Amino acid sequence: MSNLKVPTMAEMLAEGKVPDILFWVGCAGSFDDRAKKITKAIVKILNHCEVSFAVLGTEESCSGDPAKRAGNEFTFQMQAMMNIQVLDGYEVKRIVTGCPHCFNTLKNEYPELGGNYEVLHHTQLIQDLINTGKLALQNGETYKGKKITFHDPCYLGRANDIYEAPRSLIEKLDAELVEMKRCKTNGLCCGAGGAQMFKEAEKGNKEINVERTEDALESKADIIATGCPFCNTMMTDGIKSFEKEDYIKVIDVAELIANAIDIEG
């Protein structure tokens, strides 16, 4: 992976350059081993399309989403204000993120604290790169004949009304997009949102990610596509609970595209 180019904002500033986009990596994308692969896929695509971007690196802190969802408004505001100070210090205008939780928080909750940015989810940016001719899927047959279902992340779909960008990318892969019975505005949460990712499940007769995995299995898909590192974890665990991990893969949309354009590295 040594050929991936990931400049930091500080490095670019030292060279007198201003990148077009800040890639907000997020806690999962930085520290979770599975989510790091999604981060690398996004970077591969940005490098491949020669997009001018940078990351904050060690200057990036948690967006504050888990603290806010768990009811700790004070901690959220402290984290948000620190981040806004850093972002404004670099005069950031445009942000792309691989996590719908970061996306929603930066886009909808930072403005009331003075942080105003254009924020994109990675599926929106990739769709834009394809639409503007910067990204062509020369090897679009990687997933030919495969059935792919897309699990809508709550903070991407119902919270921000973004349903088409991830689906249009899947359709570009020459794969068959199959929908779960509960999808789009009627989608079912994977169980990780609202800071539930970090606590034990409450009493009930079934884990919510198992219920959601049943929806995916019903669709007869070979691949469950996700657009969120938390959803990826929950759906992967769900597939393991049915012992289907040898037959059904859980793959982020960015990884699908990175694989399809067959980038070296």
C-alpha positions, -999 to 999 in steps of 0.1 A, spaced: 0 0 0 31 22 0 21 38 -33 -9 55 -18 -4 93 -16 -21 108 15 -9 144 21 -18 162 53 -32 197 54 -1 208 73 22 194 46 2 211 18 1 244 37 39 242 40 41 239 2 18 268 -2 -10 246 -17 -47 244 -9 -64 211 -17 -99 211 -32 -112 185 -7 -105 176 29 -109 138 34 -124 134 69 -113 99 78 -132 95 110 -125 73 141 -136 40 125 -117 47 93 -85 56 113 -85 29 139 -108 -1 130 -88 -27 110 -118 -35 87 -127 2 82 -91 11 73 -96 -10 41 -125 13 32 -103 44 39 -76 29 16 -102 23 -12 -114 59 -10 -78 71 -12 -71 48 -42 -100 63 -60 -89 99 -51 -53 91 -62 -65 74 -94 -86 104 -104 -59 128 -94 -82 147 -70 -64 173 -50 -71 163 -14 -56 161 21 -63 147 55 -59 163 89 -39 134 103 -32 137 140 -51 170 140 -84 152 133 -105 145 164 -138 126 167 -166 145 152 -185 141 185 -214 121 170 -212 92 196 -211 117 225 -241 136 212 -262 105 205 -254 92 240 -267 125 254 -234 142 264 -240 175 247 -211 192 266 -185 167 253 -200 169 217 -196 207 217 -161 206 231 -151 182 203 -169 201 176 -155 235 186 -119 220 185 -125 206 151 -141 237 137 -111 257 149 -87 234 130 -109 233 99 -113 271 98 -76 275 105 -70 257 72 -99 275 55 -115 242 46 -145 246 22 -153 211 10 -152 178 30 -157 142 20 -162 114 45 -166 77 44 -188 76 75 -225 88 74 -223 96 111 -194 121 105 -212 133 74 -244 140 92 -227 157 121 -204 179 100 -231 188 76 -261 194 99 -248 201 134 -216 220 129 -232 250 113 -250 260 145 -216 261 162 -201 282 134 -187 255 112 -201 258 77 -187 235 50 -199 216 19 -200 180 30 -201 150 7 -205 113 14 -179 92 -5 -206 77 -27 -217 112 -38 -181 122 -46 -175 90 -66 -207 95 -85 -196 131 -93 -162 118 -105 -180 94 -129 -205 120 -141 -177 145 -149 -157 119 -168 -128 117 -143 -135 81 -134 -142 54 -159 -149 18 -150 -127 2 -176 -130 -31 -159 -167 -30 -150 -171 -67 -153 -154 -75 -119 -189 -82 -104 -207 -93 -136 -234 -118 -128 -233 -110 -91 -264 -99 -71 -257 -70 -49 -281 -55 -23 -275 -21 -7 -281 -16 30 -291 20 36 -273 36 65 -297 56 86 -277 88 86 -272 86 48 -307 76 38 -335 87 61 -316 115 78 -302 130 46 -323 116 18 -293 101 -1 -305 69 -18 -295 71 -54 -258 78 -54 -247 44 -39 -272 26 -61 -261 43 -93 -225 32 -85 -236 -4 -80 -255 -4 -113 -223 9 -130 -206 -24 -120 -227 -46 -144 -240 -63 -113 -277 -69 -106 -290 -46 -79 -315 -64 -58 -334 -46 -31 -343 -59 4 -380 -58 13 -372 -29 37 -351 -4 18 -348 33 11 -372 54 33 -385 21 47 -350 8 55 -342 -9 88 -313 2 111 -284 -22 115 -284 -15 152 -252 5 155 -266 41 152 -273 64 181 -241 53 199 -256 18 202 -224 5 186 -206 10 219 -230 -7 244 -245 -41 250 -279 -48 234 -310 -44 255 -333 -72 263 -353 -87 235 -357 -119 215 -333 -111 187 -303 -88 179 -314 -61 154 -284 -68 131 -296 -105 129 -331 -92 118 -315 -70 92 -293 -98 79 -324 -120 74 -337 -92 51 -304 -94 31 -304 -132 30 -340 -131 16 -328 -110 -13 -305 -139 -24 -277 -114 -28 -240 -125 -32 -228 -92 -18 -242 -69 8 -230 -34 -1 -226 -8 27 -217 28 29 -209 30 66 -182 14 87 -206 7 115 -232 -9 92 -203 -30 77 -194 -43 112 -230 -51 121 -238 -68 88 -206 -88 89 -214 -100 124 -249 -109 112 -236 -130 83 -212 -147 107 -241 -156 130 -257 -175 101 -223 -190 92 -226 -176 57 -193 -157 56 -179 -181 29 -209 -173 6 -219 -137 12 -195 -108 14 -200 -74 31 -182 -48 10 -183 -10 11 -193 7 -21 -159 25 -23 -142 -10 -22 -165 -23 -50 -155 7 -72 -118 5 -63 -118 -32 -72 -137 -26 -104 -113 0 -117 -85 -25 -109 -61 -1 -94 -26 -14 -86 -18 -15 -49 
